[in-house]
Amino acid sequence: MFGFHRRTRSLIPVKDLAKYEKVAGTEEQEFLTEEEEYDSEMTEPTGTNHTQLTWIYVVFLAEAIMASSLQPQLKMLVSSNEQYCSTLSGSYLRSILDCAYAFGAAAGILWGYLADRVGRRTVALAGLYGMSACCLSMGFATDLIACTILRFVAGLVSSAIVVSTLAMLGDTLPQTSNSADESDMDCEKAAFLGQTLSDDSDVPSIRIVDFTRPEPISIGQFLQAPSLIVLMCSFCLLSLHASSFDVVLPHLGHSSSMHGGMGIPCDWLGLILLAVRAIAGAIILHAVPKIIERFGLLRPFRSCALFFPALYIITPLLAFLTMCSTPVTAIISSAAIMIKHLLAGGAQVLVILLMLNVAPDAFSAGTVIGLMQAASLFKALAVAVSGASFYLSTDYSVAATNYALWTSLAVFGAAGAGLAWFVRERPSVERDFPADVLCWETCFDAEGEQQV
């Protein structure tokens, strides 16, 4: 899936390309055909590639387990009730602790910057050691202040793991089994791989003697790209209403459908949520690659953004219409929760791929992934939604408060859907990045000084 995100740069800037002669149409077509064949060969999986992917997934799993281990302490502080349900005050308190975690996760911007300059492995190890320390310190968080600080630190070090592993996934490239046959390579591939052609070849031999590693593109240069800003804003709005839904779900889930709730019995809510997340994850794993292969990235992302406001409007209406039957209401509400998790998870995968498209090469992929963590700040704003509903509940009825929550979710979802239509699949030269930032690969005939 990540194979088409490979970007490489030589030392020839875009603004200097006009000095050189243009390639003839026939030669350019032959070169593009050979390059496509080479790229298709590079997509063949190898044992080494599978091993690297396995270790990356193990790191992801370790981060998820350690992050989940902090939840029981949070639940103990919020309420002594064993059930998943809670009141508006409980949801507000839970959102404060989740807000601390999200604020800490915003440090992923810095971790992405360091991942391009220090190394992905170093950042990932720092995050793993930090999460281990947080898990060991969990027993000392016996009050709200200590738990909030622990959640903030956990979010900070957890973002290091997330950013570095996503950058590793973007860097993982299959290798072709024919790479050792130097005679099969044209001059460009041999030159940029630091290899030489055989002596009896008719193609001139070129070797790079001194290779200068391109400098990673800075955060400021990325923030000057309009396509990246639009993509980040759209994802931030999506994160805001998706996180707000998760925060108020313990309250909306078991509220009566007559009052704008989802009408799920309190005893079922926790089990339903666990099953829904597992099923949604399995569906995303198998369906998203096929959808991307058939429709690309933009159409599925825009569709996901468009379905969110419709979901927030239809769910309370259907729950209200079927309030006479508790099982039917629970089934409809459970289906709505599953659709929400499918849309949110699928949109996150699509955004990761779109963000990797923004990076022109592997030297800047970590910085781009780190910028995506700015959405954590908007996840933290979910505390404002739950806080407003908590204070409004003292002056207004439960029904008015619940419908106000659904309305706010629909408004945020509609804003995100509108912004998603301006998202582009990849950036462009000059409009997004200055010419002196990007460098292109070029190869020249050693004898005739003609571009190949």
C-alpha positions, 0 to 999 in steps of 0.5 A: 500500500505504501509503495507508491509513496517512494520519493527520491531527490538528486541535487538538481533543483527544479528552477535549474531544469530549464537550462537543460535540453528537453527529452525527445518524445520517443526517448521519454516514453521509452524511459517512462515505460522502463521506469514503470516496469522497474517500479512494478518489480520493486513492489514484489514482497520479500522476506526481509520486507515482511520481517520489517513490517512484522516488527513495526506492527509489534511496536504498534501493538505494544503501544496499544496495549500500554495505552489501554493499561492506563484506562482502568486507573482513569475509570477508577477515578471517574466513577466506582461504577463497574459499568461503562455508562456515566452521567454528564458530570462523569463524561465531563470528568472523563473528557478532562483526562482524555484532553490531557492525553490529547494535549500530550499527543500534540508533541508528535509535531516535535517527534516527527521533526526529530524522526527525520533528523535523529532517526525513526528507531531512536524516537520509537525506542524513546517512546517505548521506554517512556510508555513503560515508565508511565505504566509502572507509575500508574499505581501512584496516580491516586488523585485527579491531578496525578492522573491528569499529569500521567495522562499528559506524559503518556500522550506525549511519549505515545505520540513518539511511537505513533509518529515513528512507526508510521514513518517506518511504514512509509519508508518500507519498500519492497526490493526486487530480486533482480537488483544484483544484475547490474546489466539490466539497469539503465544509467539512472538506476545504476547511478543513483544506486551507486553501481556501475554498468558492465564494461561491454555495455553500450550505455555510458557508465556513471557513478556518483562519487560524493552523495550529499544527503538532501536536507529535510524540508522544514516545518515552516516550508510545509506549512506554506503549502496550501494543499497541506493546510487544507488537508490538516484543517479537514482532518482536524475537524473530523477529529473534533466531532469524532472525539466529541462523539466518543466523549459523550457516548457514555451519556448519549448511549444509555439515555432514553431515545425519547430524550434524544439518546440512543436507547442502549441498555447500560449493561450492553453498552460496554460489550457492544462498544468492544465488539463494534471496535473489533469488527470495524477494525477487521473490516477496515483491514480488508476493505480499505486497500481494495477501495483505494485500489479501485477509487483512489484516495480522494473519493473515499475520503470525501465520502467518509466526511460526507457521511458523518453529518448524515449519521449524526442526524439520522441516528437520533431520529431513527432511535426516536421512531423505534423507541417502542421497541428496546431491542430494535433501538439498540440494534439501530444505535449499535449499527450507528456506532459501528458506522461511525468507527468505520468512517473514522478509522477509514478516514484516518487511514486515508489521511495518513496516505494523503499526508505521505503523498505530501512528503516529496521524499523519505527524508521529510516523511517524519515531519509530515506525519508529525504535523498530522498530530496537530489534530490532537489539539482538536481532539482535546477541544472535545472537552469543551463540547462535554463541558458545555453540555454539563453546564447546560444540563442544569438549566435545560432538560435532558432532551434539549441537551442531547439534541444540542449535542447531536446538532453540534456534532452535525454542524462540525461534521458538515464543516469538515465535509465541505472542507474535504472537497478542497483537499487535493491528492498530491501537492504541486510545484510552485503553488505548494512548494517553492522551486528551490525546495524540491530537486528532481532526478535527472541523468545525462549522457556522459558523451553527448551531454544529452539528457536521457 
